[in-house]
């Protein structure tokens, strides 16, 4: 795949290990509604699912959803010391820059939160569509809007994610998709997988 012009990345579980931070944030939030959640329940009920979908799926009161989302993201930012880059990510971004391949962040995490994370960890992107202004994954709008704005064909793009939500977004947009945890173990394997 030497024709690649842009790679779209999901953030959590792909570039950053943020599982524990999100779990602690969700646990704090749910306690306010009189619920407790184990790590296993969190993984099954919440991880990799857009917040609104998870909130509704778990039978939480719809009228509180917007306030709850704000509270969750504030709680998450309090857990920032638990968030770290996965091994190989920084080196891979250096390689991509050296080859002129663009990067885009495609996360359902609100942009104002994701910007704090990526800034703290030293990640920069050529494109960072705000999915709160478009539609969250699995909708492909973030990919399609970015490709159009950069004048890049879908055949020259790759999406890297770690959930079915990511895969559906990539496939719906018509771009190649690589699943972390299935196709590769981590981003560190991407140079070989992509022939870079």
Secondary structure, DSSP 4 states (H G I P E B T S, - for coil): -TT--EEEE-SBTTTEE-HHHHHHHHHHHHHHTT----HHHHHHHTTTS-HHHHHHHTT--GGGHHHHHHHHHHHHHHTGGG-EEPTTHHHHHHHHHHTT-EEEE--SS-HHHHHHHHHHHT---SB---TTTS--TTS-HHHHHHHHHHT--GGGEEEEESSHHHHHHHHHHT-EEEEBTTTBSSGGGHHHHHT-
